[in-house]
Amino acid sequence: MDEKPEFWFNLKTLKVEVGRKTAAPYRVGPFATEAEAKAALATINARGAKWSAEED
């Protein structure tokens, strides 16, 4: 069975990692692609803004 790699964004180094190399508090993911992981901070900020708008 071929497993697809999981991409994670490291919040300390601000770099993409393949697999769970960093402790959970310092990583965000998993993402299906490296590009999605690279955009992690933008995704987090957009979702946060959306949630804030919904609370108003």
CHARMM-style PDB file with segment names, atoms N, HN, CA, C and O in Angstrom:
ATOM      1  N   MET     1       0.846  -1.168   0.000  1.00  0.00      PROA
ATOM      2  CA  MET     1       0.000   0.000   0.000  1.00  0.00      PROA
ATOM      3  C   MET     1       0.901   1.244   0.000  1.00  0.00      PROA
ATOM      4  O   MET     1       1.774   1.378   0.858  1.00  0.00      PROA
ATOM      5  N   ASP     2       0.690   2.140  -0.953  1.00  0.00      PROA
ATOM      6  HN  ASP     2      -0.019   2.031  -1.649  1.00  0.00      PROA
ATOM      7  CA  ASP     2       1.460   3.378  -1.024  1.00  0.00      PROA
ATOM      8  C   ASP     2       0.762   4.467  -0.227  1.00  0.00      PROA
ATOM      9  O   ASP     2      -0.351   4.879  -0.554  1.00  0.00      PROA
ATOM     10  N   GLU     3       1.423   4.922   0.809  1.00  0.00      PROA
ATOM     11  HN  GLU     3       2.327   4.588   1.074  1.00  0.00      PROA
ATOM     12  CA  GLU     3       0.866   6.014   1.607  1.00  0.00      PROA
ATOM     13  C   GLU     3       1.399   7.334   1.081  1.00  0.00      PROA
ATOM     14  O   GLU     3       2.586   7.467   0.785  1.00  0.00      PROA
ATOM     15  N   LYS     4       0.510   8.303   0.969  1.00  0.00      PROA
ATOM     16  HN  LYS     4      -0.455   8.195   1.209  1.00  0.00      PROA
ATOM     17  CA  LYS     4       0.925   9.628   0.526  1.00  0.00      PROA
ATOM     18  C   LYS     4       1.592  10.347   1.690  1.00  0.00      PROA
ATOM     19  O   LYS     4       1.183  10.190   2.840  1.00  0.00      PROA
ATOM     20  N   PRO     5       2.616  11.134   1.392  1.00  0.00      PROA
ATOM     21  CA  PRO     5       3.268  11.871   2.480  1.00  0.00      PROA
ATOM     22  C   PRO     5       2.354  12.948   3.050  1.00  0.00      PROA
ATOM     23  O   PRO     5       1.504  13.499   2.350  1.00  0.00      PROA
ATOM     24  N   GLU     6       2.544  13.231   4.314  1.00  0.00      PROA
ATOM     25  HN  GLU     6       3.235  12.783   4.882  1.00  0.00      PROA
ATOM     26  CA  GLU     6       1.819  14.325   4.963  1.00  0.00      PROA
ATOM     27  C   GLU     6       2.788  15.482   5.132  1.00  0.00      PROA
ATOM     28  O   GLU     6       3.935  15.289   5.533  1.00  0.00      PROA
ATOM     29  N   PHE     7       2.325  16.675   4.827  1.00  0.00      PROA
ATOM     30  HN  PHE     7       1.393  16.832   4.501  1.00  0.00      PROA
ATOM     31  CA  PHE     7       3.144  17.869   4.942  1.00  0.00      PROA
ATOM     32  C   PHE     7       2.677  18.675   6.147  1.00  0.00      PROA
ATOM     33  O   PHE     7       1.478  18.856   6.360  1.00  0.00      PROA
ATOM     34  N   TRP     8       3.619  19.148   6.916  1.00  0.00      PROA
ATOM     35  HN  TRP     8       4.593  19.001   6.743  1.00  0.00      PROA
ATOM     36  CA  TRP     8       3.350  19.911   8.129  1.00  0.00      PROA
ATOM     37  C   TRP     8       4.100  21.226   8.052  1.00  0.00      PROA
ATOM     38  O   TRP     8       5.158  21.305   7.428  1.00  0.00      PROA
ATOM     39  N   PHE     9       3.556  22.263   8.685  1.00  0.00      PROA
ATOM     40  HN  PHE     9       2.696  22.199   9.191  1.00  0.00      PROA
ATOM     41  CA  PHE     9       4.235  23.552   8.752  1.00  0.00      PROA
ATOM     42  C   PHE     9       4.782  23.722  10.153  1.00  0.00      PROA
ATOM     43  O   PHE     9       4.036  23.660  11.130  1.00  0.00      PROA
ATOM     44  N   ASN    10       6.087  23.938  10.255  1.00  0.00      PROA
ATOM     45  HN  ASN    10       6.693  23.988   9.461  1.00  0.00      PROA
ATOM     46  CA  ASN    10       6.755  24.105  11.537  1.00  0.00      PROA
ATOM     47  C   ASN    10       6.654  25.568  11.956  1.00  0.00      PROA
ATOM     48  O   ASN    10       7.164  26.450  11.265  1.00  0.00      PROA
ATOM     49  N   LEU    11       6.003  25.825  13.076  1.00  0.00      PROA
ATOM     50  HN  LEU    11       5.589  25.109  13.637  1.00  0.00      PROA
ATOM     51  CA  LEU    11       5.780  27.192  13.551  1.00  0.00      PROA
ATOM     52  C   LEU    11       7.034  27.843  14.133  1.00  0.00      PROA
ATOM     53  O   LEU    11       7.079  29.066  14.268  1.00  0.00      PROA
ATOM     54  N   LYS    12       8.043  27.062  14.477  1.00  0.00      PROA
ATOM     55  HN  LYS    12       8.006  26.069  14.367  1.00  0.00      PROA
ATOM     56  CA  LYS    12       9.293  27.621  15.002  1.00  0.00      PROA
ATOM     57  C   LYS    12      10.236  28.014  13.871  1.00  0.00      PROA
ATOM     58  O   LYS    12      10.812  29.101  13.885  1.00  0.00      PROA
ATOM     59  N   THR    13      10.391  27.131  12.898  1.00  0.00      PROA
ATOM     60  HN  THR    13       9.923  26.247  12.886  1.00  0.00      PROA
ATOM     61  CA  THR    13      11.337  27.386  11.810  1.00  0.00      PROA
ATOM     62  C   THR    13      10.673  28.059  10.616  1.00  0.00      PROA
ATOM     63  O   THR    13      11.350  28.588   9.734  1.00  0.00      PROA
ATOM     64  N   LEU    14       9.340  28.034  10.594  1.00  0.00      PROA
ATOM     65  HN  LEU    14       8.790  27.604  11.310  1.00  0.00      PROA
ATOM     66  CA  LEU    14       8.548  28.566   9.470  1.00  0.00      PROA
ATOM     67  C   LEU    14       8.870  27.851   8.164  1.00  0.00      PROA
ATOM     68  O   LEU    14       8.893  28.456   7.092  1.00  0.00      PROA
ATOM     69  N   LYS    15       9.121  26.535   8.283  1.00  0.00      PROA
ATOM     70  HN  LYS    15       9.102  26.044   9.154  1.00  0.00      PROA
ATOM     71  CA  LYS    15       9.424  25.712   7.107  1.00  0.00      PROA
ATOM     72  C   LYS    15       8.493  24.509   7.054  1.00  0.00      PROA
ATOM     73  O   LYS    15       7.927  24.088   8.062  1.00  0.00      PROA
ATOM     74  N   VAL    16       8.352  23.973   5.855  1.00  0.00      PROA
ATOM     75  HN  VAL    16       8.811  24.315   5.035  1.00  0.00      PROA
ATOM     76  CA  VAL    16       7.527  22.786   5.628  1.00  0.00      PROA
ATOM     77  C   VAL    16       8.356  21.544   5.932  1.00  0.00      PROA
ATOM     78  O   VAL    16       9.536  21.468   5.589  1.00  0.00      PROA
ATOM     79  N   GLU    17       7.723  20.580   6.577  1.00  0.00      PROA
ATOM     80  HN  GLU    17       6.765  20.642   6.856  1.00  0.00      PROA
ATOM     81  CA  GLU    17       8.353  19.303   6.876  1.00  0.00      PROA
ATOM     82  C   GLU    17       7.482  18.179   6.325  1.00  0.00      PROA
ATOM     83  O   GLU    17       6.261  18.307   6.229  1.00  0.00      PROA
ATOM     84  N   VAL    18       8.130  17.087   5.968  1.00  0.00      PROA
ATOM     85  HN  VAL    18       9.121  16.983   6.046  1.00  0.00      PROA
ATOM     86  CA  VAL    18       7.406  15.898   5.524  1.00  0.00      PROA
ATOM     87  C   VAL    18       7.419  14.921   6.683  1.00  0.00      PROA
ATOM     88  O   VAL    18       8.482  14.502   7.142  1.00  0.00      PROA
ATOM     89  N   GLY    19       6.237  14.560   7.153  1.00  0.00      PROA
ATOM     90  HN  GLY    19       5.373  14.901   6.780  1.00  0.00      PROA
ATOM     91  CA  GLY    19       6.131  13.667   8.297  1.00  0.00      PROA
ATOM     92  C   GLY    19       6.154  14.431   9.610  1.00  0.00      PROA
ATOM     93  O   GLY    19       6.384  15.640   9.642  1.00  0.00      PROA
ATOM     94  N   ARG    20       5.914  13.706  10.682  1.00  0.00      PROA
ATOM     95  HN  ARG    20       5.727  12.724  10.655  1.00  0.00      PROA
ATOM     96  CA  ARG    20       5.825  14.306  12.028  1.00  0.00      PROA
ATOM     97  C   ARG    20       7.209  14.366  12.665  1.00  0.00      PROA
ATOM     98  O   ARG    20       7.560  13.524  13.491  1.00  0.00      PROA
ATOM     99  N   LYS    21       7.981  15.361  12.274  1.00  0.00      PROA
ATOM    100  HN  LYS    21       7.696  16.045  11.603  1.00  0.00      PROA
ATOM    101  CA  LYS    21       9.343  15.504  12.791  1.00  0.00      PROA
ATOM    102  C   LYS    21       9.412  16.401  14.016  1.00  0.00      PROA
ATOM    103  O   LYS    21      10.346  16.299  14.811  1.00  0.00      PROA
ATOM    104  N   THR    22       8.444  17.265  14.168  1.00  0.00      PROA
ATOM    105  HN  THR    22       7.686  17.348  13.522  1.00  0.00      PROA
ATOM    106  CA  THR    22       8.450  18.266  15.231  1.00  0.00      PROA
ATOM    107  C   THR    22       7.336  17.965  16.225  1.00  0.00      PROA
ATOM    108  O   THR    22       6.303  17.401  15.863  1.00  0.00      PROA
ATOM    109  N   ALA    23       7.551  18.343  17.469  1.00  0.00      PROA
ATOM    110  HN  ALA    23       8.390  18.801  17.764  1.00  0.00      PROA
ATOM    111  CA  ALA    23       6.532  18.147  18.507  1.00  0.00      PROA
ATOM    112  C   ALA    23       5.237  18.865  18.122  1.00  0.00      PROA
ATOM    113  O   ALA    23       5.267  19.923  17.494  1.00  0.00      PROA
ATOM    114  N   ALA    24       4.122  18.287  18.498  1.00  0.00      PROA
ATOM    115  HN  ALA    24       4.098  17.428  19.009  1.00  0.00      PROA
ATOM    116  CA  ALA    24       2.796  18.779  18.114  1.00  0.00      PROA
ATOM    117  C   ALA    24       2.558  20.266  18.383  1.00  0.00      PROA
ATOM    118  O   ALA    24       1.947  20.924  17.541  1.00  0.00      PROA
ATOM    119  N   PRO    25       3.003  20.832  19.505  1.00  0.00      PROA
ATOM    120  CA  PRO    25       2.715  22.259  19.732  1.00  0.00      PROA
ATOM    121  C   PRO    25       3.370  23.191  18.713  1.00  0.00      PROA
ATOM    122  O   PRO    25       2.986  24.355  18.599  1.00  0.00      PROA
ATOM    123  N   TYR    26       4.348  22.687  17.982  1.00  0.00      PROA
ATOM    124  HN  TYR    26       4.660  21.742  18.075  1.00  0.00      PROA
ATOM    125  CA  TYR    26       5.098  23.534  17.056  1.00  0.00      PROA
ATOM    126  C   TYR    26       4.820  23.236  15.589  1.00  0.00      PROA
ATOM    127  O   TYR    26       5.528  23.731  14.712  1.00  0.00      PROA
ATOM    128  N   ARG    27       3.804  22.436  15.317  1.00  0.00      PROA
ATOM    129  HN  ARG    27       3.229  22.034  16.029  1.00  0.00      PROA
ATOM    130  CA  ARG    27       3.499  22.132  13.916  1.00  0.00      PROA
ATOM    131  C   ARG    27       2.013  22.269  13.645  1.00  0.00      PROA
ATOM    132  O   ARG    27       1.178  22.104  14.534  1.00  0.00      PROA
ATOM    133  N   VAL    28       1.705  22.574  12.389  1.00  0.00      PROA
ATOM    134  HN  VAL    28       2.383  22.707  11.666  1.00  0.00      PROA
ATOM    135  CA  VAL    28       0.326  22.708  11.935  1.00  0.00      PROA
ATOM    136  C   VAL    28       0.160  21.777  10.744  1.00  0.00      PROA
ATOM    137  O   VAL    28       1.035  21.694   9.883  1.00  0.00      PROA
ATOM    138  N   GLY    29      -0.971  21.078  10.702  1.00  0.00      PROA
ATOM    139  HN  GLY    29      -1.682  21.146  11.401  1.00  0.00      PROA
ATOM    140  CA  GLY    29      -1.215  20.176   9.590  1.00  0.00      PROA
ATOM    141  C   GLY    29      -2.014  18.987  10.065  1.00  0.00      PROA
ATOM    142  O   GLY    29      -2.578  19.014  11.159  1.00  0.00      PROA
ATOM    143  N   PRO    30      -2.070  17.977   9.283  1.00  0.00      PROA
ATOM    144  CA  PRO    30      -1.314  17.770   8.052  1.00  0.00      PROA
ATOM    145  C   PRO    30      -1.988  18.416   6.847  1.00  0.00      PROA
ATOM    146  O   PRO    30      -3.187  18.695   6.850  1.00  0.00      PROA
ATOM    147  N   PHE    31      -1.184  18.642   5.830  1.00  0.00      PROA
ATOM    148  HN  PHE    31      -0.210  18.416   5.828  1.00  0.00      PROA
ATOM    149  CA  PHE    31      -1.660  19.164   4.560  1.00  0.00      PROA
ATOM    150  C   PHE    31      -1.382  18.128   3.483  1.00  0.00      PROA
ATOM    151  O   PHE    31      -0.435  17.348   3.587  1.00  0.00      PROA
ATOM    152  N   ALA    32      -2.208  18.125   2.457  1.00  0.00      PROA
ATOM    153  HN  ALA    32      -2.978  18.758   2.373  1.00  0.00      PROA
ATOM    154  CA  ALA    32      -2.078  17.143   1.381  1.00  0.00      PROA
ATOM    155  C   ALA    32      -0.904  17.449   0.463  1.00  0.00      PROA
ATOM    156  O   ALA    32      -0.310  16.542  -0.119  1.00  0.00      PROA
ATOM    157  N   THR    33      -0.570  18.740   0.332  1.00  0.00      PROA
ATOM    158  HN  THR    33      -1.052  19.477   0.805  1.00  0.00      PROA
ATOM    159  CA  THR    33       0.512  19.125  -0.573  1.00  0.00      PROA
ATOM    160  C   THR    33       1.492  20.059   0.130  1.00  0.00      PROA
ATOM    161  O   THR    33       1.173  20.668   1.151  1.00  0.00      PROA
ATOM    162  N   GLU    34       2.675  20.155  -0.432  1.00  0.00      PROA
ATOM    163  HN  GLU    34       2.934  19.660  -1.261  1.00  0.00      PROA
ATOM    164  CA  GLU    34       3.676  21.070   0.107  1.00  0.00      PROA
ATOM    165  C   GLU    34       3.210  22.514  -0.038  1.00  0.00      PROA
ATOM    166  O   GLU    34       3.447  23.339   0.845  1.00  0.00      PROA
ATOM    167  N   ALA    35       2.548  22.817  -1.149  1.00  0.00      PROA
ATOM    168  HN  ALA    35       2.356  22.147  -1.866  1.00  0.00      PROA
ATOM    169  CA  ALA    35       2.046  24.182  -1.383  1.00  0.00      PROA
ATOM    170  C   ALA    35       1.025  24.587  -0.322  1.00  0.00      PROA
ATOM    171  O   ALA    35       1.049  25.720   0.158  1.00  0.00      PROA
ATOM    172  N   GLU    36       0.137  23.678   0.045  1.00  0.00      PROA
ATOM    173  HN  GLU    36       0.118  22.757  -0.345  1.00  0.00      PROA
ATOM    174  CA  GLU    36      -0.841  23.973   1.097  1.00  0.00      PROA
ATOM    175  C   GLU    36      -0.132  24.230   2.424  1.00  0.00      PROA
ATOM    176  O   GLU    36      -0.509  25.138   3.166  1.00  0.00      PROA
ATOM    177  N   ALA    37       0.882  23.444   2.720  1.00  0.00      PROA
ATOM    178  HN  ALA    37       1.188  22.707   2.118  1.00  0.00      PROA
ATOM    179  CA  ALA    37       1.624  23.630   3.967  1.00  0.00      PROA
ATOM    180  C   ALA    37       2.358  24.969   3.972  1.00  0.00      PROA
ATOM    181  O   ALA    37       2.413  25.641   5.002  1.00  0.00      PROA
ATOM    182  N   LYS    38       2.921  25.358   2.830  1.00  0.00      PROA
ATOM    183  HN  LYS    38       2.877  24.812   1.994  1.00  0.00      PROA
ATOM    184  CA  LYS    38       3.613  26.652   2.742  1.00  0.00      PROA
ATOM    185  C   LYS    38       2.657  27.811   2.996  1.00  0.00      PROA
ATOM    186  O   LYS    38       3.068  28.862   3.486  1.00  0.00      PROA
ATOM    187  N   ALA    39       1.404  27.622   2.669  1.00  0.00      PROA
ATOM    188  HN  ALA    39       1.070  26.768   2.270  1.00  0.00      PROA
ATOM    189  CA  ALA    39       0.391  28.668   2.845  1.00  0.00      PROA
ATOM    190  C   ALA    39      -0.297  28.579   4.207  1.00  0.00      PROA
ATOM    191  O   ALA    39      -1.325  29.220   4.422  1.00  0.00      PROA
ATOM    192  N   ALA    40       0.254  27.800   5.117  1.00  0.00      PROA
ATOM    193  HN  ALA    40       1.089  27.279   4.942  1.00  0.00      PROA
ATOM    194  CA  ALA    40      -0.395  27.551   6.407  1.00  0.00      PROA
ATOM    195  C   ALA    40      -0.709  28.825   7.174  1.00  0.00      PROA
ATOM    196  O   ALA    40      -1.819  28.971   7.686  1.00  0.00      PROA
ATOM    197  N   LEU    41       0.230  29.743   7.266  1.00  0.00      PROA
ATOM    198  HN  LEU    41       1.131  29.625   6.850  1.00  0.00      PROA
ATOM    199  CA  LEU    41      -0.017  30.960   8.044  1.00  0.00      PROA
ATOM    200  C   LEU    41      -1.128  31.792   7.425  1.00  0.00      PROA
ATOM    201  O   LEU    41      -1.958  32.349   8.144  1.00  0.00      PROA
ATOM    202  N   ALA    42      -1.155  31.882   6.109  1.00  0.00      PROA
ATOM    203  HN  ALA    42      -0.481  31.429   5.525  1.00  0.00      PROA
ATOM    204  CA  ALA    42      -2.227  32.625   5.438  1.00  0.00      PROA
ATOM    205  C   ALA    42      -3.571  31.948   5.681  1.00  0.00      PROA
ATOM    206  O   ALA    42      -4.576  32.623   5.902  1.00  0.00      PROA
ATOM    207  N   THR    43      -3.592  30.625   5.642  1.00  0.00      PROA
ATOM    208  HN  THR    43      -2.775  30.077   5.462  1.00  0.00      PROA
ATOM    209  CA  THR    43      -4.821  29.869   5.885  1.00  0.00      PROA
ATOM    210  C   THR    43      -5.312  30.091   7.314  1.00  0.00      PROA
ATOM    211  O   THR    43      -6.503  30.308   7.538  1.00  0.00      PROA
ATOM    212  N   ILE    44      -4.403  30.037   8.270  1.00  0.00      PROA
ATOM    213  HN  ILE    44      -3.435  29.861   8.088  1.00  0.00      PROA
ATOM    214  CA  ILE    44      -4.760  30.247   9.676  1.00  0.00      PROA
ATOM    215  C   ILE    44      -5.320  31.648   9.875  1.00  0.00      PROA
ATOM    216  O   ILE    44      -6.348  31.822  10.529  1.00  0.00      PROA
ATOM    217  N   ASN    45      -4.648  32.644   9.314  1.00  0.00      PROA
ATOM    218  HN  ASN    45      -3.813  32.503   8.783  1.00  0.00      PROA
ATOM    219  CA  ASN    45      -5.112  34.030   9.459  1.00  0.00      PROA
ATOM    220  C   ASN    45      -6.469  34.244   8.810  1.00  0.00      PROA
ATOM    221  O   ASN    45      -7.314  34.943   9.369  1.00  0.00      PROA
ATOM    222  N   ALA    46      -6.694  33.656   7.643  1.00  0.00      PROA
ATOM    223  HN  ALA    46      -6.008  33.087   7.189  1.00  0.00      PROA
ATOM    224  CA  ALA    46      -7.980  33.804   6.953  1.00  0.00      PROA
ATOM    225  C   ALA    46      -9.104  33.157   7.753  1.00  0.00      PROA
ATOM    226  O   ALA    46     -10.190  33.723   7.881  1.00  0.00      PROA
ATOM    227  N   ARG    47      -8.841  31.978   8.286  1.00  0.00      PROA
ATOM    228  HN  ARG    47      -7.959  31.519   8.182  1.00  0.00      PROA
ATOM    229  CA  ARG    47      -9.870  31.297   9.087  1.00  0.00      PROA
ATOM    230  C   ARG    47     -10.164  32.068  10.366  1.00  0.00      PROA
ATOM    231  O   ARG    47     -11.319  32.167  10.782  1.00  0.00      PROA
ATOM    232  N   GLY    48      -9.128  32.613  10.988  1.00  0.00      PROA
ATOM    233  HN  GLY    48      -8.191  32.532  10.650  1.00  0.00      PROA
ATOM    234  CA  GLY    48      -9.323  33.407  12.198  1.00  0.00      PROA
ATOM    235  C   GLY    48     -10.156  34.647  11.933  1.00  0.00      PROA
ATOM    236  O   GLY    48     -11.025  35.000  12.730  1.00  0.00      PROA
ATOM    237  N   ALA    49      -9.892  35.311  10.809  1.00  0.00      PROA
ATOM    238  HN  ALA    49      -9.186  35.024  10.161  1.00  0.00      PROA
ATOM    239  CA  ALA    49     -10.663  36.501  10.446  1.00  0.00      PROA
ATOM    240  C   ALA    49     -12.118  36.136  10.190  1.00  0.00      PROA
ATOM    241  O   ALA    49     -13.030  36.871  10.570  1.00  0.00      PROA
ATOM    242  N   LYS    50     -12.327  34.994   9.543  1.00  0.00      PROA
ATOM    243  HN  LYS    50     -11.586  34.397   9.234  1.00  0.00      PROA
ATOM    244  CA  LYS    50     -13.695  34.545   9.253  1.00  0.00      PROA
ATOM    245  C   LYS    50     -14.440  34.256  10.557  1.00  0.00      PROA
ATOM    246  O   LYS    50     -15.595  34.650  10.718  1.00  0.00      PROA
ATOM    247  N   TRP    51     -13.776  33.567  11.482  1.00  0.00      PROA
ATOM    248  HN  TRP    51     -12.838  33.247  11.351  1.00  0.00      PROA
ATOM    249  CA  TRP    51     -14.416  33.246  12.761  1.00  0.00      PROA
ATOM    250  C   TRP    51     -14.725  34.515  13.544  1.00  0.00      PROA
ATOM    251  O   TRP    51     -15.784  34.624  14.164  1.00  0.00      PROA
ATOM    252  N   SER    52     -13.807  35.468  13.517  1.00  0.00      PROA
ATOM    253  HN  SER    52     -12.947  35.379  13.014  1.00  0.00      PROA
ATOM    254  CA  SER    52     -14.041  36.740  14.220  1.00  0.00      PROA
ATOM    255  C   SER    52     -15.237  37.473  13.642  1.00  0.00      PROA
ATOM    256  O   SER    52     -16.035  38.052  14.379  1.00  0.00      PROA
ATOM    257  N   ALA    53     -15.361  37.447  12.324  1.00  0.00      PROA
ATOM    258  HN  ALA    53     -14.713  36.977  11.725  1.00  0.00      PROA
ATOM    259  CA  ALA    53     -16.483  38.114  11.661  1.00  0.00      PROA
ATOM    260  C   ALA    53     -17.806  37.433  12.009  1.00  0.00      PROA
ATOM    261  O   ALA    53     -18.833  38.098  12.145  1.00  0.00      PROA
ATOM    262  N   GLU    54     -17.777  36.111  12.151  1.00  0.00      PROA
ATOM    263  HN  GLU    54     -16.943  35.571  12.040  1.00  0.00      PROA
ATOM    264  CA  GLU    54     -18.993  35.370  12.484  1.00  0.00      PROA
ATOM    265  C   GLU    54     -19.451  35.664  13.916  1.00  0.00      PROA
ATOM    266  O   GLU    54     -20.642  35.576  14.215  1.00  0.00      PROA
ATOM    267  N   GLU    55     -18.519  36.009  14.794  1.00  0.00      PROA
ATOM    268  HN  GLU    55     -17.551  36.081  14.552  1.00  0.00      PROA
ATOM    269  CA  GLU    55     -18.857  36.294  16.191  1.00  0.00      PROA
ATOM    270  C   GLU    55     -19.542  37.642  16.355  1.00  0.00      PROA
ATOM    271  O   GLU    55     -20.270  37.855  17.325  1.00  0.00      PROA
ATOM    272  N   ASP    56     -19.317  38.550  15.419  1.00  0.00      PROA
ATOM    273  HN  ASP    56     -18.726  38.378  14.631  1.00  0.00      PROA
ATOM    274  CA  ASP    56     -19.900  39.906  15.514  1.00  0.00      PROA
ATOM    275  C   ASP    56     -21.377  39.939  15.251  1.00  0.00      PROA
ATOM    276  OT1 ASP    56     -21.989  41.006  15.297  1.00  0.00      PROA
TER     277      ASP     56
END
